[in-house]
Amino acid sequence: MFTTFTPAQTPALVIDLAALEANLKTMQALCDAAGVRLRAHGKTHKCTALAWRQMEHGAAGLCAQTIGEAEAFIAGGIKDVLITAPAPAWAAPRIAALTGRGATIGAVADHADQIAWLGKAAREADGVIDLVVDVDPGTHRTGAHPDQVVALAKLAASTEGLRFAGIQAYAGHIQHIGAAADRQAAYDAVIERTRKVRDALIAAGLPPPVITGGGTGTHAFDLKSGVFTELQAGSYAVMDAEYEVCEAPGGDGWTFKQAMFLASTVVSANHKSHVTVDAGFKALSSDGPPARVAWGAAAGALWRPMGDEHGMVLHPSAIPLLRGGDFVTAVETLDADEAQPWPADAPRLGDTVWLQPGHCDPTINLHDALIVVAEDGSWERWAVDARRVTPA
């Protein structure tokens, strides 16, 4: 853990380089031992510099959630990218254009119309797109019904400009089930559905070259399943509070370290109950659990949003103020109580309070750069360059 770094400006999203490197090395080793390719998901970090670290550790390629992410990664030199969400028709020409940049580009589809417009775009670009049929594993967000997959695979295989590359089954709905045993039970249904689709394709003479999916919350199950040939995990690189409160798959504790923190500054300290920091909704995603106070405040302190630009760091002695009643009145009453001292261990004006984001992906999306800090306090700025969605 870096201990000598203080950012010049806040809020700043800071990566502990040692923890990051340990996470990348650990996941790659797990995949290698299982004989499963790691196709790290770039939607987590949206950062080409971090993507290169994953590739250097041995990742076979990268996932992107959007065409903008894919364009940024390929512009940054990544040569194998799969777009894991079905793309609208307007994106098909942009996907096809990537085939001319010396990269392997894959796209998923869950409908015949998507296959048609991707094929047309690929032919017009004189390129070939790897077409992966997206299977609904029970999330009911995207993906074809299992009974439709063989027909879609046949269509992809017969469409000029496309190469049938396999199937995708990403069970996002079970990644954060708290108890590992409950997550395993839900996962078993997912893997059985995926296995049946695979077997149906084999019977139809279309064995899927790749079966891609899985994630950080199910990685141990994915690697033992004997079904997946690629793992699409992303959050493992930096982790977050949402995963911290879940049991690790396998029950042995998380092998990945918390590597991402948000540095905030106390900008107001006029109340006995709390201080106000410069980290609100624009610095920390409200999706998932609230950010956790990591250090820089009393043990047990809580962060809670107070608007776009501000958050409170509530002293442990004042936490009951949040539970029911009129918070404003309670704070004013506490401030007026001469018998109640100011907490000696509360942060002071100008102090830095370090927070652990609740959900890494959307929090990173709020920032222009990651400040990557080594153990000796030296640092680099890595641009979050894959957030854009407009053409380059």
C-alpha positions, 0 to 999 in steps of 0.5 A: 500500500502506498503511504506517502502520496497525497494528490495535488487536486481532489477528488482523484481516483487513485490506483495502488500499482502493487495491488493492481499488478498482484491482481493481474498476475493472480487472475492470469495464473488461475486462467493459465492453470485451468487452460482457459483464455483470459479475455479481460473486460475493458468496460471496468477500467476503460483505460488503454494503459491498463489494458496493455498491462493485462495483455502483458500479463498474458490476456489473449484479448480484451472485451469492450462493452461499446463500439467507442471502447473498442475503437479506443482499445484498437487505436491504442494497439490492442489487436483482439477485441470482442464487443460483448453487447449487441450493437445497434445498426448505426454501429455496424459500419464502425465495427466493420471499419475496425477490421481494416486496422490489423485487428481481430474484431468480434461482435455479438448478436442475438437476432437475425437482423443484427447478423444481417447488418453486421454482415452487410457492413463487413462486406462493404468494408471488405473485412470479416467480423467474428460473430458470437451468438449471445445466449441469454443465461437467465439475466433476460437483458440481452441474448437469444433463447437457447432454442434459437441459438442453432439457427442463428449460428447457422445464419452467421456461418452462411453470411458472407463477411462473418465468421461464426466464432462461438457463443457468449453466456454472461450471467451478470445477474449472479455476480454479486449474490452475497453467499457463495453457496447461493451464487453456486446454486444459481450458477449451476443453472447457468452452466447447464443451460450453456452446456445444452446450447454447446451440445446442440451446436455440436450435434448440428455440425457447428461446434463453437470455437469459443465459449466466452463469459463468466466474471469476477464473482463467478471466476472460480466456478467458470474456470472449473466448469469445463464449459468456458474457453474464455473468461470475461472477468473485469472487476478483479483488476481493481475490486470495489466495496460491492465485491468486498461484501460478497463471499468469494467463490470457492469460500476461501476468501478473495485472492484479489486486493482492493486496488482503487481508492478515491482521494477527497478533501475536507472542505467544511468542518463546522459540525460535531457530527460530520465533515464535508468532503469534495466527493459526491455523485459526480465522483462516486457512482451511486450504483451499488453500495455507498463508498466505504471510508478506507482511511483518513477518518475515525474507524467506523466512519461512514461516507454518504452523498450530499449532492453532486459535488459533496459528501459527508464523512459521519463520525461513528458517534453520530451514526445514529443521526442517520437512522430516522428522524430529522437529520438537520434538526439532530445535527443542530441539536448536537452542535448546541450541546455544550456537554458534547465535545468535538470529536478529537479523531475527526478529520480537520479542514483540508485533510485527505479522506480516502474512500473505496468506491462502491462499484468500480465500473461506473465510478471510473466512468466519471473520471478523466484519468487514473492516478497510478501510484507505486509504493515509493509514492511515485505516480503516473497518469493513465487516461480513461480514454475509452469512455468516448462513444463518438467516432475518432 
